[in-house]
């Protein structure tokens, strides 16, 4: 976490652009904290994050729509998860575009599965634009206004480094458990 903050401070907006293209929630939060600390401009950081988050999901949609054969071989083991994301998309429609921004593990699959299900690209791009704005504003402004709390948390981890592995294993285990139960055949 600290290395992410250090790289953001060093590389700044270029790092935000690169990681936001991949949909990184951590980098947007780190940009908010750095803006709180006065090391970045909040408006520029969030604008860069919005633009590249929007472009990243559109790129995934493009790959799913026009490069099916090349993308398909990477997802042979994940057919069940793709089928689940198609069902989520059909059930929730446009709301799925907004929800997937906040869920790791699904944020790559939803744009791909929407493309595979022949969803209209213009429609996806339109809703993805607003979903990117909502995602970046919620995470970026939330971390900006919670900056003092994040700084206290990082200082606590610095003084007690044994806490971080416990937190990481708990988060990874919880995400794995939830994803495993969601994709299990019922």
PEZIGI-V414385 format. One record per helix or strand of 2 or more residues. SS is the DSSP state (alpha for helix, beta for strand). FROM is the first residue (numbers start at 0). LEN is the number of residues. If there is no record, write none. Layout:
BEGIN
ss->SS from->FROM len->LEN
ss->SS from->FROM len->LEN
END
This chain:
BEGIN
ss->alpha from->1 len->10
ss->alpha from->12 len->9
ss->alpha from->24 len->12
ss->alpha from->41 len->25
ss->alpha from->67 len->25
ss->alpha from->93 len->7
ss->alpha from->108 len->8
ss->alpha from->120 len->25
ss->alpha from->146 len->13
ss->alpha from->161 len->22
END
